[in-house]
Amino acid sequence: MNYVDIYDNSKKAIVQLVISPDNVVPSNYFVATFPGATGLIYKNSDSNKFVSIPKDVNGNFRWEWNPNIVYDVIYADPSRNRSLSSSSNKSKYSNWFAVIGSLFRSTNPISYDKKTK
């Protein structure tokens, strides 16, 4: 029996799906395993680009599956998808806020109190 490894960000786990002898992952099997999912992608290491796996006329995924690739589930709801960038926006913003915060810190704080004699 052959399998394909698919990363599901909702489960934070890799799920193995059985592939039929003609390299098909049936649509009903895919949808039952990943409710709300709409597709599959993977990153092509040669081009460094993402490839979307097309569905056939019956809505099944027919592909030359590579056992060395972990494919990613794509959901209609973007919050359920894994960030595919090298670093997430959240970490970028955190880094910028840390830099900005450090610019406002001072070792000798200025006193704005007026002292009168």
C-alpha positions as CSV (number, residue, x, y, z in Angstrom):
1,M,0.0,0.0,0.0
2,N,1.3,3.5,-0.9
3,Y,0.8,6.6,1.2
4,V,1.2,10.3,0.7
5,D,2.2,12.6,3.7
6,I,0.1,15.7,4.1
7,Y,0.6,18.3,6.8
8,D,-2.6,19.6,8.3
9,N,-2.1,22.9,10.2
10,S,-5.4,22.5,12.0
11,K,-4.1,19.3,13.6
12,K,-0.5,20.4,13.7
13,A,0.4,17.0,12.4
14,I,1.3,15.0,9.3
15,V,-1.5,12.7,8.1
16,Q,-0.8,9.8,5.8
17,L,-3.4,9.2,3.1
18,V,-3.6,5.9,1.2
19,I,-3.0,6.4,-2.5
20,S,-4.8,4.1,-5.0
21,P,-2.7,2.0,-7.4
22,D,-3.4,4.6,-10.1
23,N,-2.0,7.5,-7.9
24,V,-5.4,8.9,-6.9
25,V,-6.6,10.4,-3.6
26,P,-10.4,10.2,-4.0
27,S,-12.2,13.5,-3.3
28,N,-14.6,12.0,-0.7
29,Y,-11.7,10.4,1.2
30,F,-9.8,13.8,1.1
31,V,-12.8,15.8,2.3
32,A,-13.7,13.3,5.0
33,T,-10.1,13.5,6.4
34,F,-9.8,17.2,6.1
35,P,-13.3,18.8,6.4
36,G,-13.3,22.3,4.9
37,A,-10.1,21.7,2.9
38,T,-10.0,22.8,-0.7
39,G,-6.7,21.7,-2.1
40,L,-3.1,20.6,-1.8
41,I,0.2,22.3,-2.4
42,Y,3.9,21.7,-2.0
43,K,7.1,23.6,-2.5
44,N,9.2,22.7,-5.5
45,S,12.8,22.6,-4.3
46,D,14.1,23.3,-7.8
47,S,12.2,26.4,-8.5
48,N,11.6,27.4,-4.9
49,K,7.9,28.0,-5.8
50,F,4.7,26.5,-4.6
51,V,2.8,24.1,-6.8
52,S,-0.9,23.5,-6.5
53,I,-2.0,19.9,-7.1
54,P,-4.9,20.0,-9.7
55,K,-8.0,18.0,-9.4
56,D,-9.2,15.7,-12.2
57,V,-12.7,16.0,-13.8
58,N,-14.1,14.0,-10.9
59,G,-12.6,16.2,-8.2
60,N,-9.9,13.6,-7.2
61,F,-6.3,14.4,-6.8
62,R,-4.3,12.4,-9.4
63,W,-0.6,13.1,-9.2
64,E,2.9,11.6,-9.3
65,W,3.2,11.6,-5.6
66,N,6.8,11.9,-4.2
67,P,7.3,10.0,-0.9
68,N,10.0,12.6,0.0
69,I,7.6,15.5,-0.1
70,V,5.2,16.6,2.6
71,Y,2.2,18.2,0.9
72,D,0.2,21.0,2.6
73,V,-3.6,21.1,3.0
74,I,-5.2,24.4,1.8
75,Y,-8.4,25.5,3.6
76,A,-10.9,28.0,2.4
77,D,-10.5,29.7,5.9
78,P,-6.9,31.2,5.7
79,S,-6.5,31.1,9.5
80,R,-6.4,27.3,9.2
81,N,-3.5,27.3,6.7
82,R,0.1,27.1,7.6
83,S,2.2,30.2,7.0
84,L,4.2,29.4,3.9
85,S,6.6,32.4,4.2
86,S,10.1,31.9,5.7
87,S,9.0,34.0,8.7
88,S,5.6,35.0,9.8
89,N,4.3,38.5,9.9
90,K,3.7,38.1,13.6
91,S,7.4,37.6,14.3
92,K,8.3,40.5,12.0
93,Y,6.0,42.9,13.8
94,S,7.3,41.7,17.2
95,N,10.9,42.4,16.1
96,W,9.9,45.9,14.9
97,F,8.1,46.7,18.1
98,A,11.2,45.6,20.1
99,V,13.4,47.9,18.0
100,I,11.0,50.9,18.3
101,G,10.6,50.3,22.0
102,S,14.4,50.3,22.5
103,L,14.6,53.7,20.8
104,F,12.3,55.2,23.3
105,R,14.2,53.8,26.3
106,S,16.8,56.0,27.9
107,T,19.4,55.2,30.6
108,N,19.0,58.8,32.0
109,P,15.3,59.6,31.9
110,I,14.4,63.2,31.4
111,S,12.5,64.8,34.2
112,Y,9.7,67.1,33.0
113,D,8.9,68.4,36.5
114,K,9.7,72.1,36.8
115,K,11.4,73.1,39.9
116,T,10.8,76.6,41.1
117,K,12.7,78.5,43.7
